[in-house]
Amino acid sequence: MDEVLTLAEIEARYPSEWVLMENPELDRHLEVVRGKVIAHSNDRKEFERQALALRPWSSASLHTGPFPEDMEFLL
């Protein structure tokens, strides 16, 4: 997982998964353009364990598919 992928490549390679990127490139709206995937999982709890273990200095996380119906959001 050393290669830098575009957002479209990440979504294609990791469909419906939680993805953690290190040193992501952002656009002027602070949306991810590309990044190096350092962790991914379709299970959110497992993804959170991976992210906490890695603790990257600069990172972004995203879900590449539709969110589960029972998911709650806090703004």
C-alpha positions in Angstrom: 0.0 0.0 0.0 2.8 2.5 -0.9 1.2 3.9 -4.0 -0.7 7.2 -4.1 -4.2 6.7 -5.5 -6.8 9.1 -6.8 -10.1 9.2 -5.0 -11.7 7.3 -7.9 -9.0 4.6 -7.7 -9.5 4.3 -4.0 -13.3 4.0 -4.4 -12.8 1.3 -7.1 -10.2 -0.7 -5.2 -12.0 -0.5 -1.8 -15.7 -0.5 -2.5 -18.0 0.1 0.5 -15.0 0.2 2.9 -13.6 2.6 5.5 -10.3 3.9 4.2 -7.5 5.8 6.0 -5.0 7.8 3.9 -1.7 9.3 5.0 -0.7 12.8 3.9 -3.8 13.2 1.6 -3.8 15.8 -1.1 -6.8 18.1 -0.7 -8.5 20.5 -3.1 -9.4 24.1 -2.3 -12.6 22.9 -0.7 -10.6 20.6 1.6 -11.9 17.5 -0.2 -9.6 14.5 -0.8 -8.1 14.4 -4.3 -5.6 11.6 -3.7 -3.6 9.8 -1.0 -1.7 6.8 0.2 -4.0 4.2 1.7 -2.5 2.9 5.0 -5.5 1.0 6.3 -8.9 -0.2 5.2 -11.8 -2.4 6.4 -15.4 -2.9 5.7 -15.9 -3.2 9.5 -15.9 0.2 11.2 -14.7 -1.1 14.6 -11.8 -2.9 13.0 -11.0 0.2 10.9 -11.0 2.3 14.1 -8.6 -0.2 15.8 -6.2 0.1 12.8 -6.4 3.9 12.8 -5.6 4.1 16.5 -2.7 1.7 16.2 -1.2 3.7 13.3 -1.8 7.2 14.5 -0.6 9.0 11.4 0.4 12.6 11.8 -1.6 13.9 8.8 -4.5 11.8 7.6 -8.0 11.6 6.1 -10.6 8.9 6.4 -13.6 8.2 4.3 -16.2 5.6 3.6 -16.4 4.6 -0.1 -19.9 3.4 -0.3 -23.4 4.1 1.0 -23.5 4.5 4.8 -25.4 1.8 6.8 -29.0 2.7 7.5 -28.4 2.5 11.3 -25.5 5.0 11.2 -25.9 8.2 13.2 -24.0 11.4 12.4 -22.9 14.0 14.8 -22.2 17.5 13.4 
